[in-house]
Amino acid sequence: MTESKDIGILGGGVAGLSLAYFLGEQAEVLEKSTRAGGLCRSFEKDGFTFDLGGHILFSKDQEILNLELSLLQGKLNKLHRSAACWFKNRFVKYPFENGLAALDKEDAYECLLHFVSNSRRPQHNFEDWIYNTFGKGLAEMYLLPYNKKIWKTPPSEMDFEWVERIPKPPIEDIVKSAMGIETEGYVHQLHFYYPKEGGFETLPQTLEANINGRITKDFPVERISKTSTGWIVSNGSADRRYRKLICAMPVFDLIKCLPDVPSEVRHACENLVYNSLCVVLIGLNRPRKHDLVSCFFPQSDIIFHRLVFHDYFGTNYVPAGCSSMVCEITSKYGDEIWSMPEEKLIARVVDDLRREGFIEKPEVVTTAVQRTRYAYPVYDLGRSKNLQIIKQFCKQMEIDLCGRFAEFQYDNSDQVIRSAKTVSERVLNEVGLH
Ligand SMILES: Cc1cc2nc3c(=O)[nH]c(=O)nc-3n(C[C@H](O)[C@H](O)[C@H](O)COP(=O)(O)OP(=O)(O)OC[C@H]3O[C@@H](n4cnc5c(N)ncnc54)[C@H](O)[C@@H]3O)c2cc1C
């Protein structure tokens, strides 16, 4: 048995690393992988760097943003978001409702008419919310097909609990947008930060550099047992002892590691719905042809739902004279897309990019694929009830939950850091270490 700290943190993504940062010397992290960072890791191939899906640094939470900016001082570029939606073979400014003047006149009319004369329906699910908030035109042309595609779940089977993430456009903006007067949506991320080098992983790396080595990597937690004074955490060959435990790894793993979990809790956990993600890097031997950072694709016959033009983040991210695209594809774990051999997935992406006029095949000089099992918690109609059962159980067990898949929330890294701050303050009070 290794002599351990007072507080054990399971999982070394941004949540676990931030917890260790806020909790100080009495806490340590156990991470399954040989590299910390979880979903915020970056990868490099042949001089092209890419993230596990497009990550940018922004926040509505000024205190957390200030903390991130001070930790990453000197390491960031400030950039302007310039994004588009691909619709009927043209770019429409993102978010779609702010680019109506680029549509055919009949389409713009449909969007505008139904937005201003929208008759609300009873609101039971995400689809109702989309119709009520945007009207039939915007809903059916863009929002429903895009959301069906990314969530792999019909919006009518999803809750609308999480929609504060989606800004609701004022009527003035929609009218201006249809008339071609410039407006901006999602203004909180109109300007964002991105590391000058190293990709988004610079964020977890910097957090890790600030926790003075209090992390054990290559430690996949397999068993957790309660003792009279605290906890024993085991990876099958080594044990650690803690007074207090915080779970910053997916809640699925936590439930698997605990003995004697009531069947109601196990079922609730099995019934949580999530999406996995495949990202395909496409490295091109020519410079970029537009000024976009990303582009969204609602079309069901195009395999990816978003392209991130990674070279937008800086010249360090591609070899000289080159450009790159990171194609994001959601899937269900184990389904046809998830199980597709790499070459087939790449060939499909390249075909779709060529057909839509984004690349010529000979321009492709590098490709790579990364798959992430736990990428998006899905807010299906059962999530809230299932989560309540799991949270109640964890509370009884006195295990705190922190992070995107521990709390099963559609949180960005800034929200995860906020949660880590809240949880660590509570835990320090509880264990009397303040
Ligand atoms: C496509 C995509 C785009 C995104 N874009 C943005 C963005 O633009 N800006 C932004 O701020 N955020 C963005 N996010 C969200 C961001 O990635 C997450 O909020 C954040 O990374 C979550 O951190 P976490 O520590 O909670 O979880 P994770 O990163 O999932 O970390 C969990 C950790 O637990 C470890 N673990 C798992 N099982 C075990 C085990 N048995 N034992 C020990 N360790 C274990 C894992 O290896 C991992 O390191 C995006 C996410 C996705 C998927």
The ligand as a MOL file (V3000), in Angstrom:
LIG
                    3D

  0  0  0     0  0            999 V3000
M  V30 BEGIN CTAB
M  V30 COUNTS 53 58 0 0 0
M  V30 BEGIN ATOM
M  V30 1 C -15.9340 17.8630 -29.8470 0
M  V30 2 C -15.7740 18.6420 -28.5880 0
M  V30 3 C -15.5540 19.9980 -28.6530 0
M  V30 4 C -15.3890 20.7450 -27.5000 0
M  V30 5 N -15.1380 22.0900 -27.5860 0
M  V30 6 C -14.8590 22.8000 -26.4950 0
M  V30 7 C -14.4810 24.1710 -26.5990 0
M  V30 8 O -14.4540 24.7410 -27.6880 0
M  V30 9 N -14.1260 24.8230 -25.4610 0
M  V30 10 C -14.1660 24.2180 -24.2410 0
M  V30 11 O -13.8210 24.8530 -23.2630 0
M  V30 12 N -14.5510 22.9260 -24.1070 0
M  V30 13 C -14.9060 22.2200 -25.1880 0
M  V30 14 N -15.2690 20.8930 -25.0800 0
M  V30 15 C -15.5080 20.3250 -23.7440 0
M  V30 16 C -14.2550 19.8880 -23.0140 0
M  V30 17 O -13.5410 18.9670 -23.8020 0
M  V30 18 C -14.6890 19.2330 -21.7040 0
M  V30 19 O -15.5150 20.0890 -20.9700 0
M  V30 20 C -13.5340 18.8610 -20.7780 0
M  V30 21 O -12.4640 18.3180 -21.4720 0
M  V30 22 C -14.0620 17.8550 -19.7570 0
M  V30 23 O -13.0460 17.5380 -18.8390 0
M  V30 24 P -13.2780 16.3970 -17.7530 0
M  V30 25 O -12.0540 16.3490 -16.9570 0
M  V30 26 O -14.5760 16.6210 -17.0780 0
M  V30 27 O -13.4890 15.0540 -18.5870 0
M  V30 28 P -12.4890 14.2180 -19.4920 0
M  V30 29 O -11.6970 15.1330 -20.3280 0
M  V30 30 O -13.3470 13.1940 -20.1640 0
M  V30 31 O -11.5270 13.5310 -18.4520 0
M  V30 32 C -11.8400 12.3310 -17.7790 0
M  V30 33 C -10.5230 11.6670 -17.4090 0
M  V30 34 O -10.7900 10.4860 -16.6620 0
M  V30 35 C -9.8770 9.4950 -17.0800 0
M  V30 36 N -10.4190 8.1680 -16.7390 0
M  V30 37 C -11.4340 7.4890 -17.3310 0
M  V30 38 N -11.6080 6.3000 -16.7470 0
M  V30 39 C -10.6820 6.2110 -15.7590 0
M  V30 40 C -10.3450 5.2040 -14.8010 0
M  V30 41 N -11.0120 4.0510 -14.7240 0
M  V30 42 N -9.3350 5.4720 -13.9430 0
M  V30 43 C -8.6440 6.6320 -13.9780 0
M  V30 44 N -8.9170 7.6030 -14.8780 0
M  V30 45 C -9.9350 7.4130 -15.7440 0
M  V30 46 C -9.7720 9.7200 -18.5910 0
M  V30 47 O -8.6170 9.1000 -19.1280 0
M  V30 48 C -9.7270 11.2420 -18.6580 0
M  V30 49 O -8.4260 11.7490 -18.5790 0
M  V30 50 C -15.4680 20.1170 -26.2270 0
M  V30 51 C -15.6920 18.7330 -26.1570 0
M  V30 52 C -15.8580 17.9970 -27.3190 0
M  V30 53 C -16.0810 16.5150 -27.2360 0
M  V30 END ATOM
M  V30 BEGIN BOND
M  V30 1 1 1 2
M  V30 2 1 2 3
M  V30 3 2 2 52
M  V30 4 2 3 4
M  V30 5 1 4 5
M  V30 6 1 4 50
M  V30 7 2 5 6
M  V30 8 1 6 7
M  V30 9 1 6 13
M  V30 10 2 7 8
M  V30 11 1 7 9
M  V30 12 1 9 10
M  V30 13 2 10 11
M  V30 14 1 10 12
M  V30 15 2 12 13
M  V30 16 1 13 14
M  V30 17 1 14 15
M  V30 18 1 14 50
M  V30 19 1 15 16
M  V30 20 1 16 17
M  V30 21 1 16 18
M  V30 22 1 18 19
M  V30 23 1 18 20
M  V30 24 1 20 21
M  V30 25 1 20 22
M  V30 26 1 22 23
M  V30 27 1 23 24
M  V30 28 2 24 25
M  V30 29 1 24 26
M  V30 30 1 24 27
M  V30 31 1 27 28
M  V30 32 2 28 29
M  V30 33 1 28 30
M  V30 34 1 28 31
M  V30 35 1 31 32
M  V30 36 1 32 33
M  V30 37 1 33 34
M  V30 38 1 33 48
M  V30 39 1 34 35
M  V30 40 1 35 36
M  V30 41 1 35 46
M  V30 42 1 36 37
M  V30 43 1 36 45
M  V30 44 2 37 38
M  V30 45 1 38 39
M  V30 46 1 39 40
M  V30 47 2 39 45
M  V30 48 1 40 41
M  V30 49 2 40 42
M  V30 50 1 42 43
M  V30 51 2 43 44
M  V30 52 1 44 45
M  V30 53 1 46 47
M  V30 54 1 46 48
M  V30 55 1 48 49
M  V30 56 2 50 51
M  V30 57 1 51 52
M  V30 58 1 52 53
M  V30 END BOND
M  V30 END CTAB
M  END
